[in-house]
Amino acid sequence: MIAQYIYRIFLAVCLGLMPLTVSAQMLSVSTDVLWDAAMSPNIGLELTVGNRSTLQLNAMTVLKPYGMKLRATTLQPEYRYYFSGRPMHKLFVGAGAIGAVYKLEHADKEYDGYGAGLGMTFGYVLPLGKRFNIDFHAGFGVAFYGQKEYFIGDKHDVNEAGYEIANASGAYIIPTRIGVSISYVLK
């Protein structure tokens, strides 16, 4: 259910960015090849918003990669500042957020929850030509989570309305982004 809302938000943002492409701003579409290799389809949009800055939005979904019992949907908006004097070129630093919903079965346990966090990203964009770039990036941040955690087959706790209750929550300092993206500049 929450995944549907994430997809709707992503679609609304994409549709909202479409009128911006008719101006002189650059827009690129990308995919992270490391996530693709992990059987996790993803797409990213990056839009210039200034002489040295861009806004980026990445979406990823995971559905049983390599036979694992895992489902996840992630949305990551990010602001990037480029030190080279032009966007989508060379060294950058970014500040972003992450939101995810997931369901995982591992070692006789079931985890069903959500996560949200904030983080910093550092990276380098290597131009391969007029329209193609390779983006190397890594970042860390703090992520907060709430989840229902049970042994497989156990009875789940529910509230008066019949919804399952999260019985585990916390926060971690984690890598929020690690990857290599290939991007195509549309304009």
Secondary structure, DSSP 8 states (H G I E B T S, - for coil): -HHHHHHHHHHHHHHHHGGGGGSS--EEEEEEHHHHHTT--EEEEEEE-SSSEEEEEEEEEEESGGG-SEEEEEEEEEEEEETTSSTTSEEEEEEEEEEEEEEEEETTEEEEEEEEEEEEEEEEEEE-SSSEEEEEEEEEEEEEEEEEEEETT----B-TTS-B---EEEEEEEEEEEEEEEEEE--
